[in-house]
Amino acid sequence: MTRADTAFQITVQPSGRAFEAQAGDTILAAAIRAGVGLPYGCKDGACGSCKCKKLSGSVQHGEHQHKALSTGEEEAGFVLTCCAQPLTDVVLESRQVTDESAYPIKKLPVRVASLTRASHDVMQVRLQLPAADTFRYHAGQYIEFILRDGSRRAYSLANAPHTQEGAPAAELHIRHMPGGRFTDHVFGAMKEKEILRVEGPFGSFFLREDSDKPIVLLASGTGFAPIKAMIEHMQFKGITRPATLYWGGRRPADLYMHGWLQERVAEMPHLRYVPVVSDALPEDGWSGRTGFVHQAVLDDFADLSGHQVYACGAPIVVDSARAAYVDQRGLPADQFYADAFTSEADKHAG
């Protein structure tokens, strides 16, 4: 028997954390509201980041993509918390639940402070945040623009939290998706001083500072944005865990902050940087690593069993990395943290 007019208890093992979900709530929405840090990415049933095992109870899934949760996985008891509504009390297994309190999610007006072309199809957008309202987040999290029709677009914060002191601002790296309503505006009509509305912070992609394991950072394209925030945060906090960043682009120009990274490497003895280009042309004069960025990690590491991996970028890169590192290099599945950048087209694909 289900209870249509009351709340269901959701318990997460092995942490034992529990929260209530109202009838009609998704499990993830209720967790975010309760400050329980379940893993998630797109919140739209497209990326699979929130998938976890249901130990008991019953749920009903809303629309989602088969690649995020297959029929076989659903039959085996896996759920996507972003689109699963509880029909009874539910017990989930998720080892990535965070014990620290999540930062409050806020809606804020923001003003466009500057627009800077980082490459032919990447815009660095700097947003001025309200000075009177402290906006707190973890390096690696994202915010969502709330458009006039209520639709949303998500972008990672590319600056670390400590940079908020003095003049609160958010740095975003926005890639132009021709025909995309929002990015066409960013690359066309958007002007400085324009007012927009955002909400955040969202996402479970941030550095786990309770570990001393060496780190592999993996970025494709503008997936570098949250990694940049993590590197700034590590430098500010004096975190000396060995970290290797692999950043992949089609052409050298896609590595749009190559110089910035070389400066960080000179200042941070524990940071290595491996740029990887997949489609270099002779006129690029590229003499560095080539091929797929996730493969470069496989080439360099025979064993990842003692590492943590933080991967961000195109879903194909993130999914390929997760499968290969866990299956072929011994990476524990719960030490792979990811944020797959799902576009609006990805979310509405079949």
N, C-alpha and C positions, 0 to 999 in steps of 0.2 A: 504494500500500500504506500503510495506517495503522499506527501503533504504539500498541498498547493498553496497553503496560506502561511507557511512558517519557514524557519531557516533549517538548513542542513549543516551538520558538523563535518568539516573536512579536516582530516588529520594527515600529517606528512611524516612518514618514517624514513630514516631512523631518528630524525631529530625530535620527533614527538610534538612538533609545533601544530597548533590547531587554530581554526578560524571558522566563522560561520558564512555560509552562502545563502542568500535569499533565493526562493524559487524564481527561476527566470534568469538568475545571475550565471555568468560563466564562472568556472572555478578560478580562472586567472584574475578576472576582474575583482572577485571577492578577496583573493590573496593580496593583490596590490592595495586594495582599500584597507586591509588589515595590517599592512606593512610586513607581510611574509614574502620573502624573496625567492619565489619559484623562478626557474629559468624560463626565459621567453625571448622572442625576437619580434616578429612582424605583427602579432596579435590578430592575424587575419586567416589563419589556417593554411598558410602557404609555405612556411619555412621549416616546420617540424622542430624548432628549437625547444618548444615547451612540452614535447612528448615525454610522458613518464608512465610507469607501470601502476595500474590500479590493483590494489591488493584485495579490496572488498568494496561492495556497494554497486550502484547502478547509475549510469549517466546517459545523456542523450546528446549526440553530436550535431552541431549545426553544419553548414556548408564548409567544406575544406577540400584541399587538393589531395589526390590519391598518393602523390609522392611524399606528402607530409605525414600521412597515416594511411597505410594500405589496409585493405579488408582483412588480410591475414594478421596484421599487427593488432587491429581492433579486436579480432576474435581471440587473440592471445592475451587480451587484457590491457593493451596500451591505450592511453587517452591523449588527446590534445587539449590541454587545460584552457587554451584560448577560445575554444568553441564548444567545450563540453559543459553541459548544464547538469548538475546533480539531480537525480530523481529520488535518492535516499542519502543517508549519511555515507561518506566515502573515505576510504583510507588509501593514500597514494604512497609510492616509494619515489623519493627524489633526493639524491645525495648532494645536489647543488644548492639546496635551500640555505640561505644566509641567515646567520644568527643576529648579525648587527641590524639595528633598526633601519628600515628603508627611509630614504628622504621623502618628505611630503611632496605630493604631486600638485603642482600649481598651474593655474592659467594666468598668463601674463601678457600685457601689451608690450611689444618690442618695436624699436625704431631702427630702420636700416641705417647703419653708421657709415659703411663703406662697401663698395663692390670692386674687387680686384681680380682681373683675369690671371689665373694661375697657369692655364694652358689654353689651347684653342677651344676646349670643351669643358673646362672646370673653372667655376667662379668661387673665389673666396668671399664669402658674405660675412660681414661683421655686424652683429645686432647689438644695439644698446639695450641693456636690461634696466628695469626700474631701480633707481638707486635706493629707494626706500624699502624695497622688498628683497630680503636675502634669498638668493636662489642657490640651493645646495644640490650637488650631484656627485656621482663617482666618475672619475675619468674613464671614458668608454661608453657612457650612457648616451641616450639620444633625446631629442625633443620633437614634437609634432607641430607643424603649422596647421591651424584650423582655418580652412578656407571659407569663403562667404556662404557656400552651399552646405557647409558642415563636413565636407570631405576633408581628409587629412593627408599630409605628406611628412614623412619621418626623415630626419637628418641627424647624424651623430655630431656631438659637440667635439670640436677639434682642439679646444684649449682646456688645460687642466683646471680643476676647481680653484687652486690658489691664485690664478690670474684674475679672479673676480675682485680681489681686494683693490680698493681705489676706484676704478671705473668698471662697474659690472658690465660684462659683454660676453656674447657667445660668438664663436668663430665656427662657420660651417663651410664645407667643401661640396659644392653642388655641381654635379655633372649634367650637361645639357642632354636631355632626351628629346630629340626633335619630334614635335607633335604632342609632347607632354605639356598639359595646360600650365602647370606650375613652373616647370623649368623654362618653357618658352617665355613666360613672364619675367623670370629672373634674368634671362639673357636678352630680353627685349625692352619692355616698358618699365621695369623696376628702376626706381630712383632712390637716391639717398634721402633720408628723412621719412620715407614711406612707413606707415604704421601697420603692423601685422599682429596677429594673435598666435601665441604658442602655448603648448601645455607640456609639462614634463617635470622631472626627468623620468624616462622609461628605460627598460632593458636590464638584463642580468649580465651584460658583457662589461666586466671591469676586473682589474687586477686583484687577485686573492692575495692579500698581504700577509696572511697567516702562514704562508708556505715559504720555504727557502729553496725550493726546486729551481733549477735553471729554466729559462723561458725561451720558447720559440714564438716570435710574433710573425704572423703571416697576413699580408695585405695584398689585395688586388685593386687597382684603380683607386677610387675615392674611399675604398675600405681602409685607406691609410688614415683617414680623419680621426677615428677614435684611438688608433694606435699612436698617433701624434700626441693626443692628450695623455695617454698612458706614459709615453716616454718623458713628457714634460713633468708628469707627476712623480715618476721614478727619480728624475734628476732633483726635483725640489725636495723630496723626502729622503734623499741620500740612500735609496735602495740599491744595493750592490750585487744583487743576484745576477749571474751571467744571463744576458739576453741577446738573442740574434734576431734581427728583423730581416725577413725576406719580403721585398716589395716588387710586385709584378705589374707590368704594363705591356701593351702591344708594341709601342714605340718608346724610345727614350724620353720623349716629351711628356709621356703619360706619367712619368715619375716627377711630378711637378714641384716637389720640395726636396729634390736631390741634394742641393747645396745646403739647405737647412739641416738635413740629416748628417752630412759630412761634418758640419760644425758640431753637432751633438756628439758624434763618435769621437771627435778630438777632445771633447770635454768629459766624456763618460767612458772610462777605461773598461767597464764591464759590458759595454754595448758594441755589438758588431752589426754591420749593415751589408746585406747582399742584394743588390738590385738585379732583377731578372727581366729580360725583354723577350717577348714571344715572336714578334713579327718585324724584326729590324730589317731595314733596307740598306743597301750599300752606301747611300748618301748620308745615313745616320752616323756612320763612322763608329759603330758600337763594337767595343772589344770585350764587353763584360759577358756575364752569364746569359744564356738563351734558353728558350723552351718554356714549359709550364712552371709557374712559380711553386706550386705544391710539390712538384717533382724535384726541384732543387733541394728541398729539405730532405727528401728520401735519399738523394745522392750524397748528402753530407752527413746524415745521421744513420748509423746502423741500428741504433737502439734508442728509443724515446721513452723507455719504461720509467725513467726517473725524472722526466720533464713535465712541464705544463705547456700547453699550446693555446695561444689566443689567435683566432683566425677571423678575418673580416673581409667582406667583399662579395663578389658574385656567388650565387648559390652553387653553381657548378664547381667553383674552386673550394668552397667550404665543405661541400659534401664529399668531393674527391679526397680532400685532405683528411677528413674525419675517418673515412673508410680505410684509407691506406695506412695512416699512422697507427690506428688501433690494430688492424689486422696484420700488417707487415712489420711494424716497428715496436710493438708491445706497449704503446701508449695506453694507460688506463682510460677507459671511455669517459670517466668522470673528471679527467684532467684536460679535456678538450673543451674550451670555452669559445663560443662563436656568435657572430652576428652576421647573418646572411642578408645582404641588401636586396630585398625583394621590391621590384618596381611595381607600379600599378598594373602593368601588363602581366607581370609574373603572378600577381595576386588573382587575376581574373582568367588565367590560363586554365585549360581543362585539367 
